[in-house]
């Protein structure tokens, strides 16, 4: 999951705010590069206790794409 600390360059694609808080950081999808706050998007996509900071994070659309590609390659 990629979080941004330089607020002057990034903004949430939903609320258009550049503010990033410790509990609501700006985060970027590793596939489509959309930038969102967890509170603006779907917080359940962020609250996976098993998720590590160095693992990629995908928005719902890209997660669907990557899951489908994984399943088709697994067959």
C-alpha positions, 0 to 999 in steps of 0.5 A, a space after each residue: 500500500 502506497 501512502 503519500 506524505 507530500 500533500 502538495 502534490 496529491 489529492 483525493 480523487 473523490 473529495 479533492 482534498 489534499 489533506 492526509 491524516 495519520 488515520 486517513 492517509 492518501 493512498 494510491 492504487 498500484 494498478 490504476 493509480 487512483 488516489 483516495 482517502 480510506 474514509 472517502 472510498 471503501 474502508 473495508 478494503 483497507 482494514 485487512 489485518 493481514 495486509 502489510 505496508 509493502 504489499 500492493 493495494 488495489 481499488 475495487 475495480 483493479 482488485 476484480 481485474 487482478 483476481 480474475 487474471 489470477 484465477 484464469 492463470 491458475 486453471 
